[in-house]
Each structure stands twice: as C-alpha cells, then as structure tokens.
Amino acid sequence: MVKRINVTVTDPVGLYATPATELVDRVKAFNSDIKLVYASKTVNMKSLMGVLSLGIPTKAKIEIIADGEDEEAAIDKVTKLMKELGISE
C-alpha cells in the first residue's frame, strides 16, 4: 500500500541544499521507492540533484510518496526529520 503525506515548507529559504542533503542521505537507508512531488513534477527523493532541481520555495506544498516494504517507517522518518531540520512544522 502506497503511503503519502502532504507537507508545507516553512523554512524562510525553502528547501535548500543543507537540509535537502540531510533528507536525501537519510532516505537512502530505506528500501522503498520514495518520491517528492512539487508543481506537477516528481523526483526520486534519493537524488540530491533531483530534489534541488525542483527549487522548492517557502510556503510550497509538497507531497512525499513512499512505496515498498518499509514505506511506513520511511514516511515517519521523513516527517520527523523535516520538523527537526526546521523545514516544516
């Protein structure tokens, strides 16, 4: 079963290189396919270049989709990490 969450980016700079690098590094530990969707574009969340190519600004609404054996844990981790890094509330 595919897991999805919607997140609003609250960091005043948006999703920039430093937190994006941390997110990408952490999601690589999961076996599930993890995608990030913004402005009708979908990228592999395990690709730093893919995530940065979206140019996600502050107040952007993004969707994170996980599909695989550890999808629940992946979504939980991403949600917690985004809050810890100050990317979302």
DRENDO-1510 file (C-alpha; in Angstrom, 1 decimal, always signed):
<recs>
REC; n; res; u; v; w
REC; 1; MET; +0.0; +0.0; +0.0 .
REC; 2; VAL; +1.5; +3.4; -1.0 .
REC; 3; LYS; +1.9; +5.9; +1.8 .
REC; 4; ARG; +1.6; +9.7; +1.1 .
REC; 5; ILE; +1.9; +12.8; +3.1 .
REC; 6; ASN; +1.4; +16.4; +2.2 .
REC; 7; VAL; +3.8; +19.0; +3.8 .
REC; 8; THR; +4.1; +22.7; +3.7 .
REC; 9; VAL; +7.6; +24.0; +3.6 .
REC; 10; THR; +8.0; +26.6; +6.4 .
REC; 11; ASP; +11.7; +27.4; +6.2 .
REC; 12; PRO; +12.1; +31.1; +5.0 .
REC; 13; VAL; +14.6; +30.0; +2.4 .
REC; 14; GLY; +12.6; +27.0; +1.2 .
REC; 15; LEU; +14.2; +23.5; +0.8 .
REC; 16; TYR; +17.8; +24.5; +0.2 .
REC; 17; ALA; +21.0; +22.4; -0.1 .
REC; 18; THR; +21.9; +21.8; +3.5 .
REC; 19; PRO; +18.6; +20.3; +4.7 .
REC; 20; ALA; +18.0; +18.6; +1.3 .
REC; 21; THR; +21.3; +16.8; +1.6 .
REC; 22; GLU; +20.4; +15.6; +5.1 .
REC; 23; LEU; +17.0; +14.4; +3.9 .
REC; 24; VAL; +18.4; +12.6; +0.8 .
REC; 25; ASP; +21.2; +10.9; +2.9 .
REC; 26; ARG; +18.6; +9.6; +5.4 .
REC; 27; VAL; +16.1; +8.3; +2.9 .
REC; 28; LYS; +18.7; +6.3; +1.1 .
REC; 29; ALA; +18.6; +3.9; +4.1 .
REC; 30; PHE; +15.1; +2.8; +3.1 .
REC; 31; ASN; +14.4; +0.1; +0.5 .
REC; 32; SER; +11.1; +1.7; -0.5 .
REC; 33; ASP; +10.8; +4.0; -3.5 .
REC; 34; ILE; +10.4; +7.5; -2.2 .
REC; 35; LYS; +9.3; +10.3; -4.4 .
REC; 36; LEU; +8.9; +14.0; -3.8 .
REC; 37; VAL; +6.2; +15.9; -5.8 .
REC; 38; TYR; +6.1; +19.7; -6.3 .
REC; 39; ALA; +4.5; +21.8; -9.0 .
REC; 40; SER; +3.4; +18.7; -11.0 .
REC; 41; LYS; +7.0; +17.4; -11.1 .
REC; 42; THR; +8.0; +14.2; -9.4 .
REC; 43; VAL; +11.6; +13.3; -8.5 .
REC; 44; ASN; +13.3; +10.4; -6.7 .
REC; 45; MET; +13.9; +11.7; -3.1 .
REC; 46; LYS; +17.1; +9.7; -3.0 .
REC; 47; SER; +18.6; +12.0; -5.6 .
REC; 48; LEU; +20.0; +15.3; -4.3 .
REC; 49; MET; +20.1; +16.8; -7.8 .
REC; 50; GLY; +16.5; +15.8; -8.4 .
REC; 51; VAL; +15.3; +17.3; -5.1 .
REC; 52; LEU; +17.3; +20.6; -5.7 .
REC; 53; SER; +16.1; +20.8; -9.3 .
REC; 54; LEU; +12.6; +21.4; -8.1 .
REC; 55; GLY; +13.6; +24.8; -6.5 .
REC; 56; ILE; +11.1; +24.4; -3.7 .
REC; 57; PRO; +10.4; +27.8; -2.1 .
REC; 58; THR; +9.0; +28.7; +1.3 .
REC; 59; LYS; +5.3; +28.0; +1.8 .
REC; 60; ALA; +5.4; +25.5; -1.0 .
REC; 61; LYS; +3.0; +22.5; -0.7 .
REC; 62; ILE; +4.9; +19.2; -1.4 .
REC; 63; GLU; +3.9; +15.6; -1.4 .
REC; 64; ILE; +6.1; +12.7; -0.3 .
REC; 65; ILE; +5.2; +9.3; -1.6 .
REC; 66; ALA; +6.7; +6.0; -0.3 .
REC; 67; ASP; +6.1; +2.6; -1.9 .
REC; 68; GLY; +7.7; -0.6; -0.6 .
REC; 69; GLU; +8.3; -2.9; +2.3 .
REC; 70; ASP; +9.4; -0.1; +4.7 .
REC; 71; GLU; +7.1; +2.7; +3.4 .
REC; 72; GLU; +5.5; +3.4; +6.8 .
REC; 73; ALA; +8.9; +3.8; +8.5 .
REC; 74; ALA; +10.2; +5.9; +5.6 .
REC; 75; ILE; +7.2; +8.4; +5.9 .
REC; 76; ASP; +7.6; +8.6; +9.7 .
REC; 77; LYS; +11.3; +9.3; +9.4 .
REC; 78; VAL; +10.9; +12.0; +6.7 .
REC; 79; THR; +8.1; +13.7; +8.6 .
REC; 80; LYS; +10.2; +13.8; +11.8 .
REC; 81; LEU; +13.4; +14.8; +10.1 .
REC; 82; MET; +11.7; +17.7; +8.2 .
REC; 83; LYS; +10.4; +19.0; +11.6 .
REC; 84; GLU; +13.9; +18.6; +13.2 .
REC; 85; LEU; +15.6; +20.4; +10.4 .
REC; 86; GLY; +13.0; +23.3; +10.5 .
REC; 87; ILE; +11.7; +22.6; +7.0 .
REC; 88; SER; +8.2; +22.1; +8.2 .
REC; 89; GLU; +6.0; +22.2; +11.3 .
</recs>
